[in-house]
Amino acid sequence: MNFASQRAVSLRLGRIHSCSVCLSRGMASRLVAVPEARRFVREAMEAVGTCREHATALADLLVEADCRGHYSHGLNRLELYLEDVKIGMCASNNKPAVLKESPSTAWVDGNNSLGAVVGNYCMQLAMDKARATGVGWVSAKGSNHFGIASWYSMMAAKQGLIGMSFTNTSPVMSPTRAKSAALGTNPISVAAPASQGDSFVLDMATTAVAIGKIEMQLRKNEPIPEGWAQGPDGRPTTDPGLAIRTACLSPLGGEERTSGYKGSGLSLMVETFCGILSGSLFGPHVHMWAPVDNPKVADLGQSFVALDPGCFAPGFQDRMSDLLQHLRGMEPTDPQKPVLVAGDKEWMHNQMVDEQGGILYHDNQLTAAAVLAETLGIRPMKVN
């Protein structure tokens, strides 16, 4: 069975995506066509002075996050980007510039532009260098929140390259044994192409969960699972409001006894690639992403890597496909939950969006969007 068939079976049996979870719990959700969601985000950003090109880049990024089921990083985040631009915390029309480069590397100043603009520029540069030399590594300072990390790694995978992307973030992780935060969620993404359009796409925070997931629980007025975050006393909390106020997430793995030191180590690795290598703010010096209370330039550090597998053993995509198909074809512990590899859930969610003709948004999200449209004086998002 090829990858498309395997994933189709997974889709039919598992139905593993956040929209189905919302519906199964009786949560009110309504459909928005993908082009309409993009139009809304673009016009919202243009309303605060962002040029069409840069507003479109952000719209593509945020809506892709929702299409892939990462609602925490899609429309949910629009208000923060808008506020950044309105108060001058982000210079959304600025363009990135190369400060130093070699045939395989580049150091870029994002010039405080939108993270999507900086990320697209840097990954394109990394891919150009990879085609010329086999590898491209681009490190950027002066950037802003760049959305889902997989957006950039997938740019490379779609071109037959292996892509990697990393970013540092506001310090919201408590390192193992620490009572307060000092490192960010610092995500890691790796995307590798396989044959017949298949791919391996890893996109993960180095915390137990991305802070956007807690934001979504707060938006839905639901508790968070124990192990996601800790309160000011250093103990686990299930209160999303307290978790947001404390801004102290658990590292991947949780406590020391459950290998939380691995999450802390991975976060520090990303900080090395991003904050230290690029010369941006790093670790505890990164500002919290709360522009109303703390209107300071983010100066995030990011790294983008492209690697040409053709410079190594032949048949990379076929070998990658063989491995992915073997893993998906393994006998599952639960017959109703097929074995998945990284990227499958997102692929299935994208397929679901195509089948249903749009993205299912929670009513609370749609209400917030309607208020936003009225505030900005733009057309409200059309809901089906």
C-alpha positions in Angstrom: 0.0 0.0 0.0 1.5 3.4 -1.0 1.6 6.4 1.3 -1.6 8.0 -0.1 -3.6 4.8 0.5 -2.1 4.4 4.0 -2.9 8.0 4.9 -6.4 7.7 3.5 -7.0 4.6 5.7 -5.7 6.6 8.7 -8.1 9.4 7.8 -11.1 7.1 7.6 -10.3 5.1 10.8 -8.7 7.7 13.0 -10.3 11.0 12.1 -7.5 12.5 14.1 -7.9 16.3 13.8 -8.9 19.1 16.1 -12.1 19.9 14.3 -13.5 16.4 14.8 -12.4 16.7 18.5 -14.4 19.9 18.8 -17.5 18.4 17.2 -17.4 15.2 19.2 -17.4 17.3 22.3 -20.4 19.2 21.2 -18.5 22.5 20.7 -20.1 24.9 18.3 -18.0 25.3 15.2 -18.7 26.8 11.7 -17.0 26.6 8.3 -15.0 29.3 6.6 -13.6 28.9 3.1 -9.8 28.9 2.9 -9.6 31.9 0.5 -12.0 33.8 2.7 -9.8 33.2 5.8 -6.8 34.4 3.8 -8.6 37.5 2.6 -9.6 38.4 6.2 -6.1 38.1 7.6 -4.6 40.0 4.6 -7.2 42.9 4.9 -6.7 43.0 8.7 -3.0 43.5 8.3 -3.4 46.0 5.5 -5.8 48.0 7.8 -2.9 48.7 10.2 -0.6 49.8 7.4 1.1 46.6 6.2 1.9 46.4 2.5 0.0 43.9 0.4 3.0 41.6 -0.2 3.8 41.3 3.5 0.2 41.0 4.5 -0.3 38.2 2.0 2.8 36.4 3.4 1.4 36.4 6.9 -2.1 35.4 5.7 -0.7 32.4 3.8 1.2 31.4 6.9 -1.6 31.7 9.5 -4.2 30.0 7.3 -1.9 27.2 6.5 -1.5 26.6 10.3 -5.3 26.3 10.6 -5.5 24.1 7.6 -2.9 21.8 9.2 -4.8 21.7 12.5 -2.5 24.0 14.4 -5.2 26.4 15.5 -3.0 27.9 18.2 -0.8 29.4 15.5 -3.4 30.5 13.0 -6.2 33.0 13.3 -5.8 32.8 17.0 -2.6 34.8 16.8 -3.8 37.5 14.4 -4.6 40.0 17.1 -1.1 39.9 18.5 0.5 40.6 15.1 -1.9 43.5 14.6 -1.0 45.0 17.9 2.7 44.6 17.2 2.3 46.7 14.1 -0.1 49.2 15.5 2.2 50.2 18.4 5.4 50.1 16.3 6.8 47.1 18.0 7.1 45.4 14.5 8.1 47.4 11.4 5.9 45.2 9.1 7.0 46.8 5.8 10.8 46.5 6.4 12.8 44.1 4.4 15.6 41.7 5.6 19.2 42.3 4.6 22.3 40.1 4.4 25.0 41.2 6.8 27.6 38.6 6.1 27.7 35.5 3.8 29.8 32.7 2.4 28.9 30.2 -0.3 27.0 28.1 2.2 26.1 30.5 5.0 24.5 33.8 5.6 23.9 36.1 8.6 20.7 38.2 8.1 19.2 41.2 9.8 15.4 40.9 9.7 15.2 44.6 10.3 12.3 44.0 12.7 9.9 42.9 9.9 7.2 40.3 10.2 8.6 36.9 11.1 6.9 35.4 8.0 8.7 37.9 5.7 12.1 37.2 7.4 11.5 33.4 7.4 10.5 33.2 3.7 13.5 35.3 2.8 16.0 33.3 4.8 14.8 29.9 3.7 14.8 30.9 0.1 18.4 32.0 0.6 19.3 28.8 2.3 17.7 26.8 -0.6 19.7 28.8 -3.2 22.9 28.0 -1.3 22.0 24.3 -1.0 21.5 24.0 -4.7 24.9 25.6 -5.3 27.0 24.0 -2.6 24.9 21.1 -1.1 24.0 22.9 2.1 22.7 26.3 3.1 22.5 27.6 6.7 21.1 31.1 7.3 20.9 32.7 10.8 18.7 35.8 11.4 18.5 38.3 14.1 16.0 41.2 14.4 13.0 38.9 13.6 9.5 38.5 15.0 7.2 35.5 15.7 7.4 33.4 12.6 4.3 31.1 13.0 4.6 27.4 12.5 8.2 26.3 12.1 7.2 23.6 9.5 6.1 26.3 7.0 9.8 26.9 6.3 11.1 23.4 6.5 8.3 22.3 4.1 9.5 25.0 1.6 12.7 23.1 1.2 11.0 19.6 1.2 8.7 20.7 -1.7 11.9 21.5 -3.7 13.4 18.1 -3.0 15.7 19.3 -0.2 15.8 18.5 3.5 14.7 21.6 5.4 15.2 22.6 9.0 14.0 25.6 10.9 14.4 26.8 14.5 13.4 29.9 16.5 13.9 31.2 20.0 10.9 32.6 21.8 9.9 34.4 24.9 11.2 32.7 28.1 8.2 30.5 29.2 9.9 27.2 30.0 11.1 26.3 33.5 14.4 24.3 33.0 14.5 21.1 34.9 14.7 21.7 38.7 13.9 25.5 38.2 10.9 27.2 39.7 10.7 30.0 37.1 11.1 30.3 33.4 14.4 31.1 31.5 14.1 29.4 28.1 11.5 29.5 25.3 9.3 26.9 23.7 12.0 27.0 21.0 10.5 24.8 18.3 12.3 22.4 16.0 11.1 21.5 12.5 12.6 19.1 10.0 11.0 18.1 6.7 12.3 15.5 4.4 10.9 14.6 0.9 9.9 11.0 0.0 8.8 9.6 -3.3 5.3 10.0 -4.7 4.8 13.3 -2.9 5.1 11.7 0.6 7.2 13.4 3.3 8.4 13.4 6.9 7.5 16.6 8.6 8.4 17.1 12.3 7.3 20.3 14.0 7.6 20.3 17.8 8.0 22.6 20.7 10.7 21.7 23.2 8.1 22.4 26.0 5.5 19.8 26.9 3.1 21.9 24.7 3.2 25.2 22.8 1.8 28.1 24.7 -0.7 28.6 21.9 -2.4 25.4 23.0 -3.0 26.9 26.4 -4.3 30.0 24.8 -6.8 27.9 22.9 -8.0 26.1 26.1 -8.5 29.6 27.7 -10.5 30.7 24.6 -12.7 27.6 25.0 -13.0 28.0 28.8 -11.5 24.5 29.3 -8.8 23.3 31.7 -5.4 22.1 30.6 -4.0 18.6 31.2 -1.7 18.3 34.2 1.9 18.4 33.1 1.6 21.2 30.6 2.5 24.0 33.0 3.2 24.9 36.6 1.9 27.6 38.9 3.9 30.1 40.9 4.5 27.5 43.6 6.3 25.3 41.1 3.6 22.7 41.1 1.5 21.5 38.1 -1.6 23.5 37.3 -4.7 22.8 35.2 -5.9 26.4 35.1 -5.1 27.9 31.7 -5.5 31.4 33.0 -3.0 30.8 35.8 -0.6 29.1 33.3 -0.7 32.1 31.0 -0.2 34.6 33.8 2.7 32.6 35.3 4.1 31.9 31.8 6.0 28.8 33.1 5.5 25.8 30.9 7.0 22.4 31.6 9.9 21.2 29.4 9.2 18.3 27.0 9.3 15.2 29.2 7.9 17.1 32.3 9.7 16.5 35.6 13.3 15.3 35.9 12.1 11.8 36.8 10.2 11.6 33.4 13.2 13.0 31.4 12.3 16.7 31.4 16.1 17.4 31.2 15.9 16.3 27.5 13.4 19.0 26.7 15.5 21.6 28.5 18.6 20.4 26.5 16.8 20.6 23.2 15.6 24.1 24.0 19.1 25.2 24.8 20.3 23.6 21.5 17.8 25.8 19.6 18.8 28.8 21.6 22.4 28.1 20.6 21.4 28.0 16.9 19.2 31.0 17.1 19.9 33.5 19.9 23.6 32.9 20.4 24.6 32.3 16.7 22.6 35.2 15.3 23.5 37.9 17.9 19.8 38.4 18.8 18.3 38.5 22.3 18.5 35.1 23.9 17.1 33.1 26.8 15.9 35.2 29.8 16.7 38.4 27.8 13.9 37.8 25.2 10.9 40.0 25.9 7.5 38.5 26.6 5.1 38.7 23.6 2.7 41.0 25.3 2.9 44.3 23.3 0.4 46.3 25.3 2.2 45.7 28.6 5.7 45.5 27.2 6.2 47.4 23.9 9.7 46.4 23.1 11.2 45.1 19.9 11.3 41.3 19.9 14.7 40.8 18.3 14.1 37.1 17.9 16.9 34.8 16.5 16.1 32.1 13.9 18.0 29.6 11.8 17.0 28.0 8.5 18.8 25.1 6.9 18.5 23.4 3.5 20.4 20.3 2.6 20.6 18.6 -0.8 20.3 14.8 -0.3 21.7 14.4 -3.9 25.1 15.1 -2.4 24.9 11.9 -0.4 23.8 8.3 -1.0 21.6 7.9 -4.1 17.8 7.1 -3.8 17.1 9.2 -0.8 13.4 9.8 -1.5 12.7 6.1 -2.3 14.5 5.0 0.9 12.6 7.6 2.9 9.4 6.4 1.4 10.2 2.8 2.2 10.8 3.6 5.9 7.6 5.8 6.2 5.5 3.1 4.6 6.9 0.4 6.8 6.1 2.4 9.9 2.6 3.2 8.8 2.0 -0.4 7.9 2.9 -1.8 11.4 0.3 -3.4 13.5 -1.2 -0.8 15.8 -2.0 -1.4 19.5 -5.5 -0.2 18.7 -7.0 -1.2 15.4 -9.0 2.0 15.3 -5.8 4.1 15.6 -3.4 3.4 12.8 0.4 4.0 13.2 1.3 7.5 12.2 4.6 9.3 11.4 5.3 13.0 12.0 3.3 15.1 9.6 0.5 12.6 9.1 -2.0 14.3 11.4 -1.4 17.6 9.6 -1.8 16.0 6.2 -5.1 14.4 7.3 -6.4 17.6 8.7 -5.5 19.3 5.4 -7.4 16.6 3.5 -10.4 17.1 5.8 -10.4 20.9 5.1 -10.4 20.1 1.3 -13.3 17.6 1.7 -15.5 19.8 3.8 -14.7 23.0 1.7 -13.2 25.1 4.5 -11.8 25.4 8.0 -14.0 24.7 11.0 -13.5 27.5 13.6 -14.8 27.5 17.1 -17.6 30.0 17.7 -15.5 31.9 20.2 -12.8 32.4 17.6 -15.4 33.6 15.0 -16.9 36.0 17.5 -13.4 37.5 18.2 -12.9 37.8 14.4 -16.2 39.7 14.0 -15.3 42.1 16.7 -11.9 42.6 15.1 -13.5 43.3 11.7 -15.7 46.0 13.2 -12.7 47.6 15.0 -10.6 47.7 11.9 -13.4 48.7 9.5 -12.9 45.7 7.2 -15.4 43.2 5.8 -16.3 40.5 8.4 -15.2 37.0 7.7 -18.0 35.2 5.7 -19.1 32.1 7.6 -20.8 29.2 5.8 
